[in-house]
Amino acid sequence: MADTYEKLLEDSIEIAAPADKVWALVTDISRMAKWSPQVVKSTVKGGEVKLGTTFSNLNKQGVKRWPTGGKVVRFVPPADGKAGDFAFKIRENRSVWSFAIEPTADGTTLVTERRETPQGISNVSLILTKVVLGGQKGFTDELRTGIRQTLERIKAEAEA
């Protein structure tokens, strides 16, 4: 069987907090290590997160560490009951990570985190995942678990 990857990973969670509060959390890239089990540290260039902002990450899997760079490619805050959309693209593998922030009628917020690969994944990343990170299936399972953990941690903080 070929070492293939899933083009879309996603999960959602309902958070008992207003959309603007959840938006403030998910767009604070410098705090992503607090929620994502794969991120060790994120450093935003220029400080302010907005469309076009770039940042660097240090990621982990067990004792393995690797750097990545990202750029915010969508930045639409929720407003007037409409959903917000925050997304960034990772330079090294071309994946796009996003958070859809949807206010609900009862005052909660539905958050959906996605990892998409609209341009595929770079050959270098495919090879490194296969050779260093345990292959696509295992790594994808880790990403899926990480998305759930990230959402649960954001929920816990937003509801605290």
Secondary structure, DSSP 8 states (H G I E B T S, - for coil): ------SEEEEEEEESS-HHHHHHHHT-GGGHHHH-TTEEEEEETTS---TT-EEEEEEEETTEEEEEEEEEEEEE--BTTB-EEEEEEETTT--EEEEEEEE-TTS-EEEEEEEE-TT---HHHHHHHHHTSS-HHHHHHHHHHHHHHHHHHHHHHHH-
